[in-house]
């Protein structure tokens, strides 16, 4: 009996890909019940660590982490400068725009499109191929935190992503905060380049307090917003400077100011803004707000209060050093008990699929189109708060159906559809080797997708073998008919949507 994908969906029921194809999303509690019992990481601390720390756990990553141990692997990732990433470097050499200064970028023909293309391709390439996976996850985290969503700023985003976000992603928060305040992209995006003593502009001041540091409930007042705006008057742009940043003393408000109870004396210049950076960096509300966001990203949508508070204490003790806080979170009991509690955001899903399958997308328009269909194009969120980071924001019928379609495009389509093969290259056969039986094939593909095989593979074996069982031989006919769809079904399953 031949088993089609449609028949498989009926067979697999709640634990297969049927829910992903449904036009009506399952209740969140039902999805959580599925993944908490089905994910292999629920019984493997190392696999759980890799599921959160990487963009997609590969079998070789799991093997290495098990060999060196949980804490040693974490230390490797906390020190990315010591990890050989030469394979990625060779890929990035084909994207020279990413290394250009802002003047050179603007001198290019079509600088806006070329910088947009380089940003997207570079982000995907790094996430898929880098061995420094925690660094890439933190670059994404800070890109959301200090979000700039404007295609009009693509040329400025080249240096912003490289010299602000990536440079400081694992360093000191204060350095990144100051660097972002002086970046041309942020000065344009939040209008601080227009902030002058005669007509203060409060856009940057408000987002600095509400989104970048203290948080909306962090204890500041409307008066603080006004005073912070006054402190940053004169922080503007001059293209004649090397970085584009320029402090113009002629438009700075030199009168005395009071910010969060701290006195800023009269007669100063750029020191006012630098003083504010120090005040908000050292504020306890900043420690708590940032640690809550880190715990929400890496632990659960509603992280344990105990972990948020203990992480904030580490933050305060280290002056906002990011690595000690990450170490504390990943070594905590609260983290170890959180397997399966984070939904993959669409970009997580997409990059995980590329890491599992090795599919190469040759046409940029196709990459851009797929990311748009998933509703999470890198740097494409327009408001300053960054892409949502909770399951509720992404758990909807169109989003789940989009994942199903992308999973099949990158697997079954790339493997079997001539129209798709002109756009992308499949490497599925190279990934699976030469399994002798269907049971071996399904186990191998499951491990490639999840980092370790799922416990219940019966529906997938039934599908691939057409009901003949796990000992059925793997023939060229089986590979041709079933391999692409097998990858796609495993990636579209509810269990894969959770990490």
C-alpha positions, 0 to 999 in steps of 0.5 A: 500500500502506498502511503501519501503525505496526505495519508501520513497526516491523518495517521500522525494525528496530533504528533505529526505534521497535521496540526501544522497544516491545519487552518485553525491553530491548536490551543497553546496548551495542547501544543505544549503538551505535545512537545513536552512529551515528545522532544528528545531534549526533555531527557538530555541536558546537553541537547536542551542546551544546544537547542537554545544556544544554537540555531539548530542542533546538529548531530555532530554538535551533540556528539562534540558537546557530549564528548567535552561536557555541558559546562565545557561546551558552554565555555567554548560558546561563551568565548567565540573568539577562540572558535575556528570559524574559517569555513564561514569566513570563506563564505563571507568573502563573497559578501564584501559589502559587509566589510565596507565603511559607510562612505564606500557603501554609499559610493556603490551602484544601487547602495540601498538594494546591495546593502539590504541584500548583503545584510539578509544574506550575511545574517542567514549565512552566519546563523547557518554556518557559523560554529560560534552559534551563541554569538549569532544568537546574541547578535539576533537578541541585541538586534531586536533589543536595539531594533532599527526597522527601516529599509531607508537605512540599509546602507547605515545598517551595515556599520550598525550591525558590524560595529555596534551590535556584533562588536559588543554582543558578548561584551559590556552592555554600556559599550553597546549602549553608547555605541548605539547612541552615537550610531548614524542609523540610530540617530536617524531612526529615532530622530536624535539628529534633530534634537537641539536646545531650542526644539528638543526631540524626545523620541530617542530619550523615550526609547532609551528609557523604555526599550533600551534600559529601564523598561516601561515600569522601570521607575522613570517619569515624563520629566526624566524623558524631557531631561534626558532629551535635553542631555542628548541635544547636539548629538547629531550627524556630520558625514565629514567625520569618520563614523558619521557621529558629531557632537555640535556644542552650538545646539546643546542645552547647557543648563543644569538637568536632573535625571533619575535623581542625579544632578547634571551641572550646568556648563557641560557639553557631550558629558551630559549624554555620557553621564546619562548613559552611565546613570541608566547603565548602572540602574537596577531596573536596567539589570532586571529588565535586560535579564528578564528579556534574556531569560525570556529569550533563552528559558521561557516566555514567562521566566521564573522570577527566581532566575530573573532576580539572580541573573540581575544580581550577577548583572549588577555585580559585574557592571553589565558584563554579558558573558557572566549573566549568560553563564549564570542563566545556562547553568541554572536549575531553572534553565535545565528544567525548561526543555520544550518551553520556547516556540521557534520563531519563524526565523529560528524555524527557517534557519534550523531547516537550512542547518538540518537539510543543507539546502542552498538557496541560489536566488536572493529573491527566493530567499527574500520571498520565503522570509516575507512569507514567514513574516520575519525578514531580518531587520524588517520589524518597523517599530523600535521594540523588535520582533515579538518573543513569545509563542502567542505572537506567532501561534496562528493558522497562517504562520503555521501553514507558512512553516509547512509550506516552507518546510516542503519547499526546502525539502520535497521541492528542492529535491523533487521539483525541477522548477525549485531545483533551478532556484535551490540545491538540495543536499539531502542524499549527501546528508543521509549516507547509505542506510540499508533499511527504512528504520535506519533511514528514518532514524538518521533523518530524525537525528539530522532534524532534531539533533537526536532521533525522536522516540516515536518514529512509527508514523514516519516509518509507515509513510516511507515504507508504505506500510512494509515496516522498519526492515523494508529495504531502502531502494533508489525508488524509495529515496526518490519518492520519499526522502524529500517528503520525510525531511519536510514532514519531520520539520513541519511537525509540532514537535519541531516548532518547540525547542 
